[in-house]
Amino acid sequence: MDAPARPWPPPLGVYAEERELFRLLQNMLEELLIHKPDDPIQYMIDHLKQNNDDAPRICVLGPPASGKTTVAMWLCKRLDAIRISRETLLFKEILALTKEAKAYKERKQKIPNALWANLIQERLSNVDCIKQGWILEGFPENQEQAWMLQSSGIIPRHVDTVLIERNSGKRLDPFTEEVYHTTFDWPSDLLVQQRLVEPEDLSEQEISKKLMEYHRNFPGVFQIYQKVLKSINADQPSMDVLSQVLTYVQTRHRSAAPFTPRILFCGPPGSGKSLQAALIAQKYDVVNICCGQLLKEAVADKTKLGELVKPYIDSGYPVPDNLVMKILAARLNALDCMTNGWVLYGFPRDVKQGEELQKSHIIPNRVFFFNLPYDSIMERLSQRRIDPVTGERYHTTFRPAPTPEIQARLRHNPRDKEENIEKRVETYYRNAKELEDFYEDAFYVNADQDPYVIFEFIESCIIKPLPCKKVKRS
């Protein structure tokens, strides 16, 4: 996680992250360098008007009969994208270069790489591909085609390869042109079964030749696309293959944008928020902030706000939200928090407090809700003890006192008595549902497992980009 060298004011940083300005500028710069327009300003204006940066740009590759067509057609339905393949380019499209390509086909000559690249470029420049995105099936076939496509500005965001080779058993629906297989993907509809026909595939000798050509050419293609490449074993149920493909194409690649972590932990008492916050802070050098501890520090430092908070803490009453927000906002807007980022727990406890955070431009970019069964909460908290001499914490089951002398002087915090734990848990869950709805992009943590397993899960959610939301197209 990289923090900016000089922190921006909080509203500016939040605005830039929410609208992904870094990615927008990066995409425009790439387009300018590829196309080198005479009027860069007008070109960028036109690019922004297209509003298509989130449209899918996907290549589906693999050896003959590996299921590329099935994957490509299924993705097109799910993503509302345009499928481009050999068949669509030669027999379904009316393009300027189609006649020339067909002439090669009729003479049983290999269509030149440059002609394929120009055909693809012409098709992808049409408005439907620009707006809806595209699924390029079976292209590029070799490294030369890949370089030609890249030099034309055709750069996929995701490249999927399916790795099983199977040809016998393949069947085609002449009405929908969907491809099925007698073993791996047989339709459930009896009418569809009856109208399936064997496709006019290549002979076994030609299939073998194509396989050899594939294995000879594709190491070079994979090398070009290695940063966006995902290999999928298709020797499994078709829905599992399609699910893996969809998960991958909906995953954003890690952005090069500066990222200042603003992490929020919510959960019932005893769910391990303080331990996970300490682990995150230690590894990534973010500022660890416990709201309750922050209020006690303000009282101990005898600040003006601390003097106002002191009566509430001494009497055990909740500190008013307006006082908490003033102390919290001052801390989170300090230079170390703005530069290194922060992890916060203990606030907000309800939607009203969450809204107050938002009004103060304190907007977390990762939110975690810890879930822990009631019995586990009781076991963790009710058996906690503290040594009044050393301040060391013990647990009667998980970490008992090492000597009878220490055992004799241990004290039980009134907060950890069962009746008080029950009240705190009930208060949390009374507000939890609304708070979860407020933070709709939150991650959920099973807190009833090893702390380092939990930490690895939290860490993976922090360093990877948030999932791409489906864009509504007009």
N, C-alpha and C positions, 0 to 999 in steps of 0.2 A: 504494500500500500504506500503510494508515494504522495507526500504532501507538497503543496506549492511552496516555493522558496519564500514568497511574500504573501501572507494571507489576504484575501479579499474581505471586504465587509460581509457579514453573514448573508444579507439579502441577495447580494450579487452571486455568491457561490451557490446558493440554493437555486437561484434562477438559472444559472448556467447548467447545473446538473439536471434539473427537472426537464429542461428543453434540449439537453444533449447538444449544446452549442459546439463543443469541441469536435464531436463526431460530424456535425453538419459542416463545419469549416474544413475538416479533413476530407470529407467526400467531395466538396466543391473543388478543393485544391487538386485532388487526384484527377477529376474530370478536366480541369484546365490543363494540367500537364500532359494528359493523354491526347486531348483533341486540339490543343493550341489554337483557340479561336482568335480571329482578328480583333474582335471586340469582347474582351473578357468580362466587362461589367454586364453587358447585355446577355452574354451567355449564362452568367450566374443568375441573373434575374429569371431567365427562361427555365433554368434548372430548378430554382425554387418554386416556380409556378407548377412544375410537373408534380411536385409533392410525392415522389416515388422512392425515396431513400429506404423505406421499409418494405418495398415490394420484393418478393422472393427472387433470387437469382441462383439457381441450383443446377448442377450437373449430376446426372445419374449415370455411372459408368459400370462396366463389368464385362465378363466374357460372354460369348453367345449363349442364349438360353438360360441366363442367370436370374431372370426376373426383373430386368430393367424396365420393361414396358409396364408391368403390373405396378411397380413402385412409382413410376412417373405418372401414370394415370391416376393412381390413388392420391398422390400429392396434389395433383391439379384440382381434384375435387375438394380436398380439404383446405387448400390455400387459395382457391379461385384464381389459379395461375394458368398460363398458356403453355401447352405441351408442344415442344419442337423436336422432331425426330427425322430420320431419313425419309420415312414414308410421308410425313406431313409436308416436308420441303419439296419432294418430287411429285407428289400426286394430289395434294390437297390445296396447295398454295399457288396463286398466280403471281409469280415474281418475275422481275426482268430477266433473271439468270436461270429460271427454271427450265426453259427450252434448251439452253446450252447444256445443262447438267443431264437432262433426259437423253440428249443425243449421245453422250458418253455411255449412258446406261444401255441404250438400244444397240450400240456397237460393242457391248460387253467389254468396255474399257473402264479402267479405274478413273473415277472422277478426281481431278487434281485437288490437292489440299487447299490451294488458293481459292478455287471455285467454291468449295464447301464453306470456307471462311467467309467469302463474300455473300453467299446465299444466306448464311446464318446472320451475318451483320444486317443484311437487308430486311430479314424477317423480324429481328429483334428491335429494329428502329421503328416498327409500326406502333401506333398509339396504344393498341391493346396490350402489347408486351411491356411498354413503358409504364402504363398505369397499373396493370395487374401483376406484373412480374412474369418470370418464365422458368420452365423446367426443361433443360436441354438433355435429351435422352441419347446416350451413345456417342456424344461428342464432348471433348475432342478425342479422336482415335489414336493420335500419336503426338509426339513432342512438337513437331512442326506446326500442326494444326493449333496446338495450345498457344504457341508463340504468336501465331497469326491472329488468333482471337484476342489475345491480350493486347497486341499492338493496335487492334481496332477498338479497344476500350471495353471489350466483353470479358469481364472479370467476375466469376461466380463468387458468392459469399460462402457457399457450402458445396462440397463435392462428396457424393456418396458412392461407394463402390460395393457391389454385391458379389460375393466370392465363390458361389457354387456353380458348377457347370452341369446343366441337365437339359436334354433336348427331347428325349423320347417321352411321350405322354402329353405333350403340349397340344392344347386345343384352342380354337378361336371362335368367338361369337361374331358371325357375319353382320349382325344388326348393330351391336354396340362397339365392335372391334376390341372388346376386352379379351385378355388372354387368360386362360385357365390351364390347370394341369391335373391329370388323372389321379395323381398321388398327393401332390402338395397343396393344391388349391382348386378343389372340385366345387362347382356351384350347388347350392341347396335347392334352387328352383328347378323343378322337373322340366318345365318348358325350355329353360335355358340349356339344360343338359341335352335335350333332344335336337336342338338346332346347332350344337357345336360341330365344327368341322376341323379336320387336320389342316394346319396351315401349309402353304407351299414353301416348306423350308428347304434349306440347302441339303445336298446329299451328305452322307456321313464323311466322305472324303473332303468335301468343301468345308464342313464343320470343323474337321481336324485342322485344316489349313488356316481357318479363321482363328482357332484357338492358339495356334502357334504364333500367328501374327500378333494376337492380343498380348501374349506373354512376352513377346519380343519388344513391343512398343510401349507398354504401359509403365514400366519402371521410370522412363523419362517423363511421362505425364504426371505420375505420382510425385516426382521430385519437384515439379513446377508448383503443384497444388498442395504440398505437404502441410502448409499452415492451416488449410481449410478442409483437409481430407479426413473422411471417416470411413473406415472399412467395416462392413457388416457381413457376418456369416449368414447366408440365406438358407442354410440347411437346418431350418427350424420352422415352426408354424408360421404361415404367412402374416398373421396379425401381429406376431412378435417382431417380425422383420419390419413391418410397416410402422409399428409403434416406435422402434428404435430410430428409424429414419426420421419420423416426425419430431421426436424429441430433439434430435440433433439439429434439424433445420430451423427449429424454433429457439435454439440456443444462440445467444449473442457471443461473439468472440470478445476476448478481453480487450477493453479500450485502452488506448495509450493516454487518455485524458488523466490529468492529475486527480487523485481521489483522496479526499480527507475523510476518514471514517467518522461517522456520527452514529454510534451504536446504542440502542435502547434495549434493556432487559426488563421484561415484565413477568411476574409469576407469583405464586403463593409463597408465604414464608416457608423457609426450609428447602426451597427447590434448587438452591445452589447458585443463585445469581451472583453473590459476592465472590465466590471461588472462581467462577468463569470470567468475571470482570477482571479479577487479579491476573489470571492466566493470559487473557487478551492484552492487558496493559503491559505485562512483563515482556511478551514476545514482540509486540508491535509498537511499543513506546507511546501508546495513546494514554490520555489522562483518565484515571479511574476515579469516578465520582459517585459516591453514595449520598443520596439526598439527605438522609438522616444525619450522617456524619458531618455533612457540610453545614447543617444548621447548628450542630454542637460546636463546630469550629468557630462559627460566627459569634456564638455566645462566649466561648473561651477567649477570643481575641478582643472582646468588649467593643465591637463595632456598634455604630448607631442602630443598624438593623438587628444586630445580636442582642442589644438591650431590649428591643421590642419583642424579640422571639423568646427571651429567657423565661418570662412568666408562664408561657404555654408549656415549655419543656419541663419546667419545675413541677407544674401541676399535672402533667401527663395529658393535657388536652391537645388536639390537633392544631398545628400552626396554620393560621389563615393562608389561603392560596396566594393572596397578593404579596405577602411577605416572603413566602417561599420562592415565588417567581422572581422577585427582585434579587434575592441572594443567588438563585440558580442562574439567572440571566447574566449577572455580573461575572460569575465564574466561567460559564460556557463561552462568553465573549472575550475572555482573557487570551493573551497572545499564545500561550502554550496550547490551549484547546483549539484555537483557530488554525494553528500551524500543524500540530500533530494529530488532531482529532480527539474524540472522547468516547468513553463508554459510561452510560448512566443507568442506575437502577434505584428503585425506591420512589420514583416519580416519572410519569403521572400514575395515579391510582384510579382515575375515572376519566370519562370523556371530557368533562368540563376542564380538568387540568390539562388534558391533551390539547384541547382547543386553545388554552392559554399559552402553551408552548408554541403552538403554530403562529399565534398572533405576535409573539415575540421573535418570530423568524428562527426559532430553534426547531429545526425539522430533521429528525433522524433519517439516514439513508439505509439503515438496516434495523429492523425491529424483530425481537425474538420473544415468544411467549413460552415459558417453561411450564410443562404439565407434570404433575406428580400426584399419585393416589393419596387419599386422605390418611390411610394407615401408615404410609411411608413418611408423611409429614409429621405425624405424631411420634413415630419412632425416632426420627432425626432430632426433633426439637425437645420433646419431653424428657429425654435422657441426657441432655446437655448439662454440664456442670462447669464451674469456674473456680480456679484457685485464687482466693483473695490476696495471697501473699505475692505470687509471681504474675498473676493475670493470665496464666495459661488456661486454655480451654480443654476439657476432656469430655468423653462420652462413655456412659456406663457399659455400652455394648461394643462400639467400634474403636474406642480409644480410652480404655480405663486408666485410672491413675496408677503410676508405676510402683508406689509404695503405700503401705497402710497409713503412714503419717500424712501423706498428701490426701489420701482418700478421706481421712477424718475431717479435714478442714475445708473440703469442697462445699460450695454454695450453689443453690438452685435459683436462677433468676426467676422472679415472679412472672415475667413475660412467657416463660417456658412451661408454666403450669398448664395442664390440659384444658381447663376451662377458658384460659386466656388465648391459647393457640386456636381453639375452636372459634372464638369470636373473630380473630384476625383472618382466619381462613374464610369464614363466612362473609366477612366484609370484602375480601378480595374477589370471591366468585360472584358476589352480588353486582359488581361493576365490570367483571372481566369480559362478558359477552359484548357489551357496547364498546368497550375499548378495543376488542379484537376487530369489530366492524369498522371502527375508526381507522385503524392501521391495517387496511385490507391487503397490503403486500407483505405482511409479516410472515416470518418463519416460525414453525412450531417444533419445540424441543421435547423429546422424551427424557425427562430429568431423572427417571428411575433406572439409571445405568451408570457404568463406570465414568467418573468425571472426565477422564482423558478421551473417552469415546465421544462424550458430549462436546468437549472442546474441539475435536477434529471436525465434527459436524458444523459447529458454529463457524469455525475458521473457513471451511469450504464455502459457506454461504456468504462470508464477508469478502473473500478474494475473487469470487466469480461474479460476472455481470448479472443484473436482475433479468428475469425472463422477458422476452420481447412480447409486448401486448399486441393483440391483433388490431390492425389499423382499419377503420371503416373507410371504405372508398365510395365516392359518389358515382 
